């Protein structure tokens, strides 16, 4: 049984299969059909709902998520808000009123999802004003596809929310909601889906269910349910394990718990690695960043995961835990082959160590994809280096999309290390890169494109380092 | 005995509540009639319909092979799977097994021959959706694979067609080429496009007490769904009722290709006696249904020293997939638009509908027109580079003008002055020439980033080219509380058709929009309807509804003249009242009172309306005629910035001026213009369909098929409707169709990308740039220009 609130009303759902998504729960079990299925893969946003989770202040904070790939069991002790839960009688919520006023729906199928994404923005606006510039709207709505409007009236509606009468949802400001959801806690009966609170419980569950899959954000795992129709027998949800949720600062850097979401990571990265933070805003969508985790991105070991190349370039390492105890491993040694990692049976990632940047360290991260928002890389290059007396040092170049695993370009690094950042050095580097990688053809790009584009990123790097060049070398100024 | 509703009390329903509200006028812009339902989640789409608790869910088994003989289809394990109630193959179809919409060629379920990856082989009905889908995976399928034809150019050369090629010709094209000062030739590949309607194909079939069914479907063509279901079941049309309330997007993808699923559901409903729910998971939808036709185009054109076309030869080869579907008309429309807004001179245009082992490609906003326009827009750029002129200069010189105003298929372009005005006003309003100078200066100093600018016009023919489809019907009821119900043959897919038709009826009856309601489109209300397609929804159905409203209005006025002893000539309906006379002698009778009096006076308060478009004709044997009632025009200026090291680019500013005649609803029309433009931009830029060598679609979901997202909307997006130019033809209140024409404004983005690339060779080379112009294609184009700028070979990259 799971217990949660739906639009302010308590819900008790008995005997849900572990592979049930929030969307299936809403549409099939609860007959709430306002939330739509567009793709069942977390890519279109038609199923966007808001989940209220208690924050440090004990109040519920609302984050958007794709209901199609979020496990229904993650609702335990949460407040789920759907498009049906915003208006107060006939009085429309400001988001809804603005959408109507600005003619922001045509076929309307994406509208519930867009309303819910804007609802989370509106909630944040209520707490502290945020500039509703293009960057903010793209961050909020980049994961909500609309095939009809071309988005212009949706942008307008977002900017007109504030001009509407301040109608609050019927359940708003009900203190009972904050208290009751907190009281519901995490414990679930043995339904095949366990949500441990502590590392110790997690270890115990791992021993008890050695074959159980681990799930955190589910943003990739759940595709096995919706696309490949897998039925999960047992799942252990690590998204609420306190130790895996922590970000611990040390003199040398930060230990980031494996189930820290991208969204929670963003403020730290903004501060210490702005180039990393900029990349993060192009990783998936807001809905994905609210659920997906750094640990998941690594454990998934996809050749096209966005964060591993950056973490490789930054010399990150991992804290692993398993039946045989704990160990540390450089990230470099973690990826063995396509989707194969150095994790031993029963072992899991506890935390990722992100080293503190040297004061003279540079980092550039460039992602190439067909679409700028919410797309998967064809090629992602991460470049870290220092300059001393006109020469490059501590050069770390890592690429995604260029091999079966994300990995460093060792031959290229060797050519650059200790050499001046001039055309001759980079010409040699370009040739070395040819030796480093033999990329594949796939739906995201041909091998020839990947090879040429990756080599050209080296040229972009040279131009970026070449302080004399007063020219623009990438499109950052034209995008958000 | 019947008591009439007391109208002195405030009405609870949609009755007029405020007499002071302005009546429906053509410039009004009421919101979409479902807007509030949309934002509250109350708008019901197909899969949101309630159904009986014992409803069954359907999944379809699709061919994994592009071409071959089906040697074994063992469904024993499927039948035994948990929850499975019924499994059908082609032998279970009682009536016709071919559901080809115009020509035969579309088996509902495969017989012995398999013709594309994704072809339905069998269907499973089970107690829930997942059970049905899991059962499908248990089928044992053996196909003796044969080599598949996946290359439409090779198919065209081998004369593998779904229909015979067609030729349109005006004058002596060979003489024109022989005598031309300059001759250029080039080829291009124009990629296809997945509709990506947000609501996938879906239907709900309910068996009725006779031998028939009631089917709710997400279809643009309910009458055809009705016909095909009846034929598949072997029953009369009157046994089948099809209803469409709304679609979550259509764009042409539900014109013919919603029908097979409805046929399967109807058949299973008859077999099981239970309600059948069906929807295609996104991946199945993308694999099993046809898309916008990819085209391989080529031109050989002659022009004078000024760059004005004298004539030549254009060929367009459409990749039609395995069957005709609508491809003949689609390739025709590509041919009709191979001139876009320019006189081709003495030209021959040839269209070849090539057959390949792909899903049958189908209607998609523009219906081949966009693909046809691409070849002449390529020519305009190429001529400009050849002569060292700005592409806009060449485009303007080639626009249809008096004396050069007859198309290669013999239709005269009437509004040439309007076409010139649209272009010259946009040229001024967008600051084209000063931005051109600024861009040249920027590019001269920017080796990596290059900016590009292009203005492209649109001239799009309005009417179905199949003449008989240019008809529509409507059914209007006035109830005794004064509320009005209008049904018509058009379907609502988000384009605001019902809102516009409601406005038309309200305007004719002098009522507030809220007094008029449109319910679902149903085959038992308005029969034998045409698809909602070809941008014709409002033109045709609005006229039919207007004629029905006029009929009722005339009856009411005749009745009132006699009943109230008023001068018939002096009566009109406005502001919710019948107004007679003026000044001192003015008399007003409330609409509700009039309606009740008419009812008691035994006047029929219901009427049908009908409309057939006049003037149009086309002779396929001569390739000449007047296929279009009128043309819609527009123009766009797009500016881009390209990173020539990575191939990435951004569209930074877009200015649009579009002609909708006298707009029926400026808000809805503006939405169509903006949305059409962005959809067109996606087609030409990020939306890439990719197949593997065996004909399997790789880009089969939104993770790999990238339609524009909010960040792709140009940060500076200036859209205007042309005012003061009513339609020269007697269309609905002199408005113009708006669904498709704006789509092609996006060609300006592609042309701007070519412009930016051309700067790499000092604007002396016109780079080949097939579409979609993904970063990959843009990068290779840049690389080609950098490595060998003198190369002029018109490359064509295979898809």
Interface residues (C-beta under 8 A of the other chain):
Chain A: X27 X28 X31 X32 X33 X34 X35 X36 X37 X38 X39 X40 X41 X43 X44 X46 X82 X83 X84 X86 X87 X92 X95 X96 X99 X100 X101 X103 X105 X106 X107 X108 X109 X110 X111 X112 X115 X134 X137 X138 X141 X142 X143 X144 X145 X146 X147 X148 X149 X150 X151 X152 X153 X154 X155 X227 X229 X366 X368 X369 X370 X371 X372 X373 X374 X375 X376 X378 X442 X443 X444 X445 X446 X448 X449 X452 X453 X456 X457 X459 X460 X463 X471 X472 X473 X474 X475 X478 X479 X480
Chain B: X29 X31 X32 X34 X35 X36 X37 X38 X39 X40 X41 X42 X43 X44 X45 X47 X48 X50 X128 X130 X133 X134 X137 X195 X196 X197 X198 X199 X200 X246 X247 X248 X249 X250 X251 X281 X282 X283 X445 X446 X447 X448 X449 X493 X494 X495 X496 X641 X643 X645 X646 X647 X648 X649 X650 X652 X667 X668 X670 X671 X674 X675 X676 X677 X678 X679 X686 X688 X690 X698 X699 X701 X702 X703 X704 X706 X707 X708 X709 X710 X711 X712 X713 X715 X717 X719 X774 X775 X776 X779 X780 X783
